[in-house]
Amino acid sequence: MIRVLVVDDDFMVARLHSTLVSRVPGFEVSGVAHSGAQALSLVRELAPDLVLLDLYLPDVSGLEVLRRLRGDGAPGGGPDVLVITAARDAASVRAARHGGAVQYVVKPFEGRLLVERLERYARDRREFEELTSPGQDELDRVFTGAGTGAPQRTPAPVRPPTPTPAPGSVGAPVPSPQGEVLAGGALATRRGPLPKGLTEQTSALVRATLDASCAQAGLSASECARHSGLSRVSARRYLEHFVATGTARVTLRYGTTGRPERRYHPV
């Protein structure tokens, strides 16, 4: 099992990332940190295999956290680090690469992108661990592909569809032109604004939970609440909104007694 420490100063974003991680087979969330100091402390305490690291933290920058992780003298250079950040400047990318980050994902992004990156990380980790006396072809594949802490080519930032800043904000994350639900702090429904009382970040959390479910089996409001950490009433409000906007569908599961259970499926 690959143990992951999630580091993000935004509590809802950290919860969203944790939800995505926990739904990927072979991964588990060992802890969550909301500052650089807390991240460094939890790395020493929990010894995670992988850190999902935001670069914008309230006390020290994520790049400084990465530098300290590499300078602590931990066996193997400490945990691997996957950067998830809104920073897309070349200096940050170069510094992350120099610090040994295995991948670099730019916010906002579609939830399934993180799932794909984690699955790729797991594959590369297994391949790296299986090396004994590799030939040059194997070395080339390991050192030039996205992998674990080995040197590799500079990762290209994952660029989502260009967003349009919200009125009155500077560079505020918003839905993509295609209306995809994006992760990393940012989101809205796929069609139109949210009804009063619903928030974009909670919508993203419920959406990620729904998208991570089996499309055929779907999930109930109670299951969604358990996976997302929300109340059943709140989870159902968002799920019903997705149904009303055509971004989810509902089926009924009939039991032996009582009302049929509503099952929600991603569209």
C-alpha positions as CSV (number, residue, x, y, z in Angstrom):
1,M,0.0,0.0,0.0
2,I,1.4,3.4,-1.0
3,R,0.9,5.8,1.9
4,V,0.2,9.5,0.9
5,L,0.5,12.7,2.9
6,V,-1.7,15.5,1.4
7,V,-0.4,19.0,1.9
8,D,-2.7,22.0,1.0
9,D,-3.6,25.1,3.1
10,D,-7.2,25.0,1.8
11,F,-9.1,22.5,3.9
12,M,-11.7,21.7,1.2
13,V,-9.1,21.2,-1.4
14,A,-7.1,18.9,0.9
15,R,-10.3,16.9,1.5
16,L,-11.0,16.7,-2.2
17,H,-7.4,15.5,-2.9
18,S,-7.7,13.0,-0.1
19,T,-11.0,11.7,-1.5
20,L,-9.4,11.1,-4.9
21,V,-6.3,9.4,-3.4
22,S,-8.4,7.1,-1.2
23,R,-10.4,5.9,-4.3
24,V,-7.3,4.7,-6.2
25,P,-6.5,1.0,-5.5
26,G,-3.2,0.6,-3.7
27,F,-3.2,4.1,-2.1
28,E,-4.2,5.3,1.3
29,V,-4.1,8.7,2.9
30,S,-1.8,8.6,5.9
31,G,-2.2,12.2,6.9
32,V,-3.2,15.7,5.9
33,A,-1.2,18.9,6.6
34,H,-2.2,22.6,6.0
35,S,1.2,24.3,6.5
36,G,4.8,23.7,5.7
37,A,5.8,23.1,9.3
38,Q,3.0,20.6,9.8
39,A,4.0,18.8,6.6
40,L,7.6,18.4,7.8
41,S,6.5,17.2,11.2
42,L,4.1,14.6,9.7
43,V,6.7,13.4,7.3
44,R,9.0,12.6,10.2
45,E,6.1,11.1,12.2
46,L,4.3,9.1,9.5
47,A,7.1,8.3,7.0
48,P,4.8,8.5,3.9
49,D,5.8,7.1,0.6
50,L,4.4,10.0,-1.4
51,V,3.6,13.7,-0.6
52,L,1.1,15.7,-2.6
53,L,2.5,19.1,-2.1
54,D,1.0,22.5,-2.8
55,L,3.6,25.3,-3.3
56,Y,1.6,28.1,-1.8
57,L,1.6,27.5,2.0
58,P,0.9,30.0,4.8
59,D,4.3,29.7,6.6
60,V,7.0,28.5,4.2
61,S,6.8,27.8,0.5
62,G,6.3,24.3,-0.8
63,L,9.6,24.5,-2.6
64,E,11.3,25.2,0.8
65,V,9.4,22.1,2.2
66,L,10.8,20.1,-0.7
67,R,14.3,21.4,-0.1
68,R,14.2,20.4,3.6
69,L,12.8,17.0,2.8
70,R,15.7,16.3,0.6
71,G,18.2,17.7,3.1
72,D,17.0,15.7,6.1
73,G,19.2,12.7,5.3
74,A,16.3,10.3,5.2
75,P,17.0,6.9,3.6
76,G,16.5,7.1,-0.1
77,G,16.2,10.9,0.1
78,G,12.8,10.9,1.9
79,P,9.4,10.5,0.4
80,D,8.6,11.1,-3.3
81,V,6.8,14.4,-3.9
82,L,4.1,15.1,-6.5
83,V,3.6,18.8,-6.8
84,I,0.0,20.1,-7.1
85,T,-0.1,23.9,-7.4
86,A,-1.4,26.9,-9.2
87,A,2.2,28.0,-9.8
88,R,2.9,27.6,-13.5
89,D,6.0,29.9,-13.8
90,A,9.1,28.3,-15.3
91,A,11.2,29.1,-12.1
92,S,8.8,27.0,-9.9
93,V,8.9,24.1,-12.4
94,R,12.7,24.2,-12.6
95,A,13.0,24.3,-8.8
96,A,10.6,21.5,-8.3
97,R,12.5,19.3,-10.8
98,H,15.8,20.2,-9.2
99,G,14.3,19.2,-5.9
100,G,13.3,15.8,-7.2
101,A,9.6,16.2,-7.7
102,V,8.3,13.2,-9.6
103,Q,5.4,15.0,-11.3
104,Y,4.0,18.5,-11.5
105,V,0.3,19.1,-11.9
106,V,-1.2,22.6,-12.3
107,K,-4.4,23.7,-10.6
108,P,-7.2,23.7,-11.5
109,F,-7.4,20.2,-13.1
110,E,-9.9,17.5,-13.8
111,G,-10.2,15.0,-10.9
112,R,-9.4,12.1,-13.1
113,L,-6.1,13.6,-14.0
114,L,-4.8,13.1,-10.5
115,V,-6.1,9.5,-10.5
116,E,-4.1,8.9,-13.7
117,R,-1.0,10.4,-12.3
118,L,-1.2,8.3,-9.2
119,E,-1.7,5.1,-11.2
120,R,1.3,6.0,-13.4
121,Y,3.3,6.7,-10.2
122,A,2.4,3.3,-8.9
123,R,3.4,1.6,-12.1
124,D,6.8,3.4,-12.3
125,R,7.4,2.7,-8.6
126,R,6.9,-1.0,-9.1
127,E,9.2,-1.0,-12.2
128,F,11.9,0.9,-10.3
129,E,11.7,-1.5,-7.3
130,E,12.1,-4.5,-9.7
131,L,15.4,-3.3,-11.2
132,T,18.4,-5.5,-10.3
133,S,21.1,-5.3,-12.9
134,P,19.4,-3.2,-15.5
135,G,20.6,-2.8,-19.1
136,Q,20.9,0.5,-20.9
137,D,17.4,0.3,-22.4
138,E,15.9,-0.2,-18.9
139,L,17.9,2.7,-17.5
140,D,16.8,4.9,-20.4
141,R,13.2,4.1,-19.7
142,V,13.4,4.7,-16.0
143,F,15.4,7.9,-16.2
144,T,13.4,9.5,-19.0
145,G,9.9,8.5,-18.0
146,A,7.8,9.9,-15.1
147,G,8.8,7.8,-12.2
148,T,9.9,8.0,-8.6
149,G,12.8,10.0,-7.2
150,A,15.2,9.3,-10.1
151,P,16.3,12.2,-12.3
152,Q,14.0,12.7,-15.3
153,R,13.1,15.2,-17.9
154,T,11.6,18.4,-16.8
155,P,7.8,17.7,-16.4
156,A,5.6,19.9,-18.5
157,P,2.8,21.6,-16.5
158,V,-0.6,20.2,-17.2
159,R,-2.5,23.0,-18.6
160,P,-6.3,22.9,-18.3
161,P,-8.6,24.8,-20.7
162,T,-7.9,28.5,-20.2
163,P,-10.3,29.9,-17.6
164,T,-12.0,33.2,-17.6
165,P,-11.4,35.0,-14.3
166,A,-14.6,35.7,-12.3
167,P,-15.8,39.3,-12.1
168,G,-13.9,41.2,-9.4
169,S,-11.1,38.7,-9.0
170,V,-7.6,38.3,-10.4
171,G,-6.9,34.9,-11.8
172,A,-9.7,33.3,-9.8
173,P,-10.2,29.6,-10.7
174,V,-13.4,29.0,-12.6
175,P,-15.1,26.3,-14.7
176,S,-13.4,25.5,-18.0
177,P,-15.2,26.5,-21.3
178,Q,-16.3,22.9,-21.7
179,G,-17.9,23.1,-18.2
180,E,-15.7,20.2,-16.8
181,V,-15.6,19.9,-13.1
182,L,-12.1,20.8,-12.1
183,A,-10.2,19.9,-9.0
184,G,-7.6,21.8,-7.0
185,G,-9.7,24.4,-5.4
186,A,-11.9,25.4,-7.9
187,L,-15.0,24.5,-9.1
188,A,-18.5,24.8,-10.4
189,T,-21.1,22.6,-12.0
190,R,-20.8,21.6,-15.6
191,R,-23.9,23.6,-16.6
192,G,-24.7,27.0,-15.3
193,P,-24.2,28.6,-11.8
194,L,-24.9,26.8,-8.6
195,P,-28.2,27.3,-6.8
196,K,-28.2,29.5,-3.7
197,G,-26.8,27.6,-0.7
198,L,-24.5,25.4,-2.7
199,T,-20.8,26.1,-3.0
200,E,-18.3,25.4,-5.7
201,Q,-15.7,23.6,-3.5
202,T,-18.3,21.3,-2.0
203,S,-19.7,20.7,-5.4
204,A,-16.2,19.7,-6.6
205,L,-15.9,17.3,-3.6
206,V,-19.2,15.6,-4.3
207,R,-18.5,15.5,-8.0
208,A,-15.2,13.8,-7.5
209,T,-16.8,11.3,-5.2
210,L,-19.4,10.5,-7.7
211,D,-17.0,10.3,-10.6
212,A,-14.8,7.9,-8.6
213,S,-17.7,5.5,-8.1
214,C,-18.5,2.6,-10.4
215,A,-20.6,4.0,-13.2
216,Q,-22.8,0.9,-13.4
217,A,-23.4,0.5,-9.6
218,G,-23.4,4.2,-8.8
219,L,-23.7,5.3,-5.2
220,S,-26.4,6.4,-2.7
221,A,-26.5,9.7,-0.9
222,S,-25.4,7.9,2.3
223,E,-22.4,6.3,0.6
224,C,-21.5,9.7,-1.0
225,A,-21.7,11.3,2.5
226,R,-19.4,8.6,4.0
227,H,-16.7,8.9,1.3
228,S,-16.8,12.8,1.2
229,G,-17.2,13.5,4.9
230,L,-20.4,15.5,4.3
231,S,-23.8,15.0,5.9
232,R,-26.2,12.8,4.0
233,V,-28.6,15.8,3.5
234,S,-25.8,17.9,2.0
235,A,-24.6,15.1,-0.2
236,R,-28.1,14.5,-1.5
237,R,-28.6,18.2,-2.3
238,Y,-25.6,18.2,-4.6
239,L,-26.4,14.9,-6.2
240,E,-30.0,16.0,-7.0
241,H,-28.6,19.2,-8.5
242,F,-26.3,17.1,-10.8
243,V,-29.4,15.1,-11.8
244,A,-31.4,18.3,-12.5
245,T,-28.6,19.7,-14.7
246,G,-28.2,16.5,-16.6
247,T,-24.6,15.7,-15.3
248,A,-25.8,12.7,-13.3
249,R,-28.6,10.2,-13.6
250,V,-30.5,8.3,-11.0
251,T,-31.8,4.8,-10.8
252,L,-34.0,3.1,-8.1
253,R,-32.9,0.0,-6.2
254,Y,-35.8,-1.9,-4.7
255,G,-35.4,-3.8,-1.5
256,T,-37.8,-6.0,0.4
257,T,-39.3,-3.2,2.5
258,G,-39.5,0.6,2.6
259,R,-38.9,3.1,-0.2
260,P,-36.6,2.2,-3.0
261,E,-33.0,3.5,-2.7
262,R,-31.9,6.3,-5.1
263,R,-28.6,5.4,-6.8
264,Y,-26.7,8.2,-8.5
265,H,-24.5,7.6,-11.6
266,P,-22.0,9.9,-13.3
267,V,-22.8,11.0,-16.8
